[in-house]
């Protein structure tokens, strides 16, 4: 987990790389963020890891956003049931550097990093989520290929991290240290070598009494 604060933008230059409808939609989302591009913010300088800033996101708010909110691409309900599985990303320790910034009277902008689901050795993806203080999720974004759809698993993982932090917000033991409620961050995933199973070995583990039991 990088030390706070940092002088580098969270994901500088991201907006300039967008084209077409993705650029138009991202500009609309910047307007929702009080004309602040979340990717230009500096972790720990423009944002804080203080858990008391977390909005009151509940599990119902996450389901409402991922499943029942409207996609700007299709203008239909997102129905991102698969993104609900992103709770596993959170519990597996793939979320880190979660921080928040108050916007206006009733909005909170949250930034976080989440490991790739397919390329675990690469740098973490950059995720931001805009919520109301009440817990309602307004929108979100991720630097992954599906991030412009606003309901990828990485956005979901950050939402579950926020929900857990908000739930434990009353506990001083969890809030007096930055991101103390997050599972230990997994920076490197170890892989096991796969060896084809030998029939001889399989036969050796067969129950010698199987034939007797069947007769």
C-alpha positions in Angstrom: 0.0 0.0 0.0 1.6 3.3 -1.1 2.3 5.8 1.6 0.0 8.8 1.9 0.2 11.5 0.7 1.3 11.4 -2.9 2.0 14.3 -5.3 1.0 12.3 -8.4 -2.5 12.4 -9.8 -4.6 9.2 -9.2 -4.6 8.5 -13.0 -3.3 11.6 -14.8 -4.2 12.0 -18.5 -7.0 9.5 -18.5 -9.7 11.9 -19.9 -7.5 12.9 -22.8 -7.3 9.3 -24.0 -11.1 8.9 -24.2 -12.9 9.3 -27.5 -16.5 9.3 -28.8 -19.4 8.5 -26.6 -17.0 7.3 -23.8 -15.5 10.8 -23.6 -19.0 12.5 -23.7 -20.3 10.3 -20.9 -17.1 10.8 -18.7 -17.5 14.5 -19.1 -21.1 14.2 -17.8 -19.8 12.2 -14.8 -17.3 14.9 -14.1 -20.2 17.4 -13.9 -21.9 15.0 -11.3 -18.6 15.3 -9.3 -19.0 19.1 -9.0 -16.7 19.5 -12.1 -13.9 17.6 -10.4 -12.2 14.8 -12.4 -11.5 12.1 -9.8 -8.5 10.9 -11.7 -6.7 14.3 -11.3 -6.9 14.1 -7.5 -3.8 13.1 -5.4 -4.3 10.4 -2.8 -3.8 11.7 0.7 -3.4 15.2 -0.5 -6.8 15.9 -2.1 -8.4 12.9 -0.4 -8.3 11.3 3.0 -8.3 7.7 4.3 -10.3 8.8 7.3 -13.1 6.2 7.7 -15.4 8.8 9.2 -15.7 10.3 5.7 -17.3 7.1 4.3 -20.9 7.4 3.2 -23.5 5.1 4.7 -23.5 2.5 1.9 -25.5 -0.6 2.6 -25.8 -3.9 0.8 -29.1 -2.8 -0.7 -27.5 0.3 -2.2 -24.9 -1.8 -3.9 -27.6 -4.2 -5.4 -29.7 -1.2 -6.5 -26.8 0.3 -8.3 -25.3 -2.8 -9.9 -28.6 -4.4 -10.9 -31.4 -1.9 -11.1 -29.9 1.4 -12.2 -29.9 2.5 -15.8 -26.9 2.1 -18.2 -26.0 5.1 -20.2 -25.0 2.8 -23.1 -28.2 0.8 -23.5 -30.6 3.0 -21.5 -31.8 -0.2 -19.8 -31.3 -1.7 -16.4 -27.7 -2.7 -15.9 -28.6 -6.1 -14.4 -24.9 -6.6 -13.6 -25.5 -9.8 -11.5 -21.9 -10.9 -12.2 -20.6 -7.8 -10.6 -22.2 -8.9 -7.3 -19.5 -11.6 -7.2 -17.0 -8.9 -6.8 -17.5 -9.3 -3.0 -14.9 -12.1 -3.5 -12.4 -9.6 -4.8 -12.8 -7.6 -1.6 -12.6 -10.5 0.8 -9.5 -11.8 -1.2 -7.6 -8.7 -0.4 -7.6 -7.2 -3.9 -8.7 -3.7 -2.8 -6.3 -1.1 -1.5 -5.6 2.6 -1.0 -9.3 3.5 -0.4 -9.7 7.2 0.3 -12.5 9.8 0.2 -13.3 13.4 -0.6 -16.4 15.3 0.4 -18.1 17.1 -2.5 -20.7 19.7 -1.6 -23.1 19.0 1.2 -24.3 15.5 0.4 -21.8 13.8 -2.0 -18.7 11.8 -1.3 -16.1 10.8 -3.9 -14.2 7.6 -3.2 -11.0 6.4 -4.9 -9.5 3.0 -4.7 -7.2 0.5 -6.4 -8.2 -3.1 -7.3 -6.2 -5.9 -8.7 -6.8 -7.2 -12.3 -9.0 -10.2 -12.4 -7.3 -11.7 -15.5 -3.7 -10.2 -15.2 -2.8 -10.3 -11.6 0.8 -9.3 -12.2 0.0 -5.9 -13.6 -0.5 -2.6 -11.8 -3.8 -2.3 -10.0 -6.8 -0.7 -11.8 -7.9 2.7 -10.7 -11.5 2.9 -9.5 -13.6 5.8 -8.3 -17.2 5.9 -7.0 -19.5 8.8 -6.3 -22.0 8.3 -3.5 -24.5 10.4 -1.6 -23.9 10.7 2.1 -27.0 8.6 2.7 -25.4 5.7 0.9 -27.0 5.9 -2.6 -24.5 5.2 -5.3 -24.6 7.8 -8.1 -22.0 6.5 -10.5 -18.6 4.9 -10.8 -15.7 4.3 -13.1 -12.8 2.0 -13.7 -9.7 2.0 -16.0 -10.4 -1.6 -17.0 -11.8 -2.5 -20.5 -15.4 -2.7 -19.1 -15.0 0.3 -16.8 -17.0 2.7 -19.1 -20.0 0.4 -18.4 -19.8 1.7 -14.8 -20.7 -1.7 -13.2 -17.5 -3.8 -13.6 -16.5 -6.2 -10.8 -13.7 -3.7 -9.7 -16.3 -1.0 -9.0 -18.3 -3.6 -7.1 -15.3 -4.6 -5.1 -14.7 -1.0 -4.0 -18.4 -0.7 -3.1 -18.2 -3.7 -0.8 -15.1 -2.2 0.8 -17.0 1.0 1.4 -20.0 -0.9 2.8 -17.8 -2.8 5.2 -16.0 0.4 6.4 -19.2 2.2 6.9 -20.6 -0.7 8.9 -17.6 -0.7 11.2 -17.4 3.1 11.3 -18.6 3.2 14.9 -15.6 1.1 16.1 -12.7 3.2 17.1 -10.3 0.3 16.7 -11.2 0.1 13.1 -11.2 3.7 12.3 -8.1 5.1 14.0 -5.8 3.5 11.4 -6.0 4.0 7.6 -7.9 1.3 5.8 -7.7 -1.0 8.9 -11.0 -2.7 7.9 -9.7 -3.8 4.6 -8.5 -7.4 4.3 -4.7 -7.7 4.0 -3.8 -6.5 0.4 -2.6 -9.3 -1.9 0.2 -7.9 -4.0 1.3 -11.1 -5.6 -0.7 -14.2 -6.3 1.1 -17.5 -6.3 0.2 -20.1 -8.8 0.4 -23.9 -8.4 1.9 -26.0 -11.2 -0.6 -28.4 -12.8 0.4 -32.0 -13.4 -1.8 -34.3 -15.4 -3.1 -37.1 -13.2 -1.6 -40.5 -13.8 -4.1 -43.4 -13.9 -1.7 -45.6 -11.9 -1.8 -43.1 -9.1 -5.5 -42.8 -9.2 -5.9 -46.6 -9.0 -3.6 -46.7 -6.0 -6.1 -44.5 -4.1 -9.2 -46.5 -5.0 -11.0 -48.2 -2.2 -9.8 -51.9 -2.2 -13.1 -52.9 -0.6 -15.3 -51.2 -3.3 -15.9 -54.4 -5.3 -16.7 -56.3 -2.1 -19.2 -53.6 -1.0 -21.0 -53.7 -4.3 -21.4 -57.5 -4.4 
